[in-house]
């Protein structure tokens, strides 16, 4: 059945007078027109793709004959790892300048064209050559280069891809892979321990420009490794997830350090100047009011390696650095003297330090005595977060254990469980684990009747994880009794928190002295209740020394 133009016009004017067949026929005509339109669009798209392919073919034919295509599908590579088909090059100026300088250095030292691992580690990572060699092998593996060196284009491509990694979980997995095995999905104890040791060395190396060490670092690292690895080798995914859940902030500063060197090394290579701007990283060790707590002869529970581990385990709330006006002035003066260090200084000051610089010792049983009253006297009134370290020995097997109770709010006596969401319980020895984290898990009561007395950490009040008795002599860990050997409390607030606590204590001392000396006249004493009490005790002539 054919439909004329007159009938179509009639359809628009009198749509209700036409039969159903005309409607169906009109619908078929519309579908036909749509199919023709789609086919025309497809042909135009295919034509554009063919023209672009012809251009790419002509560009690849003009390349030198020394380059041979790789066997990988969909990608053409040079022997040094450059991607020919990827015509987009990086526009990141620091990486371009770094690649030019390293290529020139490689030619001057007689290593041929491109960039070798020795040149990369020597000039970019002069103080961390092992880290530089591992990072170069990572670039070399990803580029699938057939030569021992990397071409300039391949180096820039790999650096750009490396700088584009922003997810913390991917960063942790990347470094576990770099230090363990680039080609297999297996993580080893030696590789992860080397990664942790590198993080510690970086923190110590740039600790206010001075090199520090800790004799307990090997023991601390072994505790972490033995807790993570229940067998000799595990999958990289499992180890990365464990590190992310327990101590993610230990690995992330390594990545920040590498990014800083990759983006600023080009300014110092030509002049052979050591990058002193890294000293503005804020990697200071904890500074106390009394002496130097991290000396080897110190008996403090909180060693330098433990402070580093806690700073990477606890939320950033505890390890946030202080704004030291003197240090800031010195850093500003040094930056002003060398204008080229300003961008890197600005970049590094935004990083979270891996070691705190403001922890203050509030209470130590070895110096201040043992007991609940001693604990309350030195800890209450501190308006800031605290770390309470407990050293206990099991009565069952004699194993010595160290725990850390991180309180995000000040301690106060109450019959309720308190604490912010950043409150944590961490076991440091002989195993390392984040035992509990959350709000309202802390309890302290020494005088309220009808409620349990002592200090507790619990999610379920009926089944506390840590329970210290009223005398602060015993502690139950999962209902197993331990002897409480040592308690240390460290304040993690700013300087004003400590000053407020000291002012309150000074006021309490003055108030006690004021109430101790009472000025009273003889007339007031005649009606004073203390006079009648003395008379009842048999001393009616107490005020007459002659009698």
Order of alpha helices (4+ residues) and beta strands (2+ residues): alpha-alpha-alpha-alpha-alpha-alpha-alpha-beta-alpha-alpha-beta-alpha-alpha-alpha-alpha-alpha-alpha-beta-alpha-alpha-beta-beta-beta-beta-beta-beta-beta-beta-beta-alpha-alpha-alpha
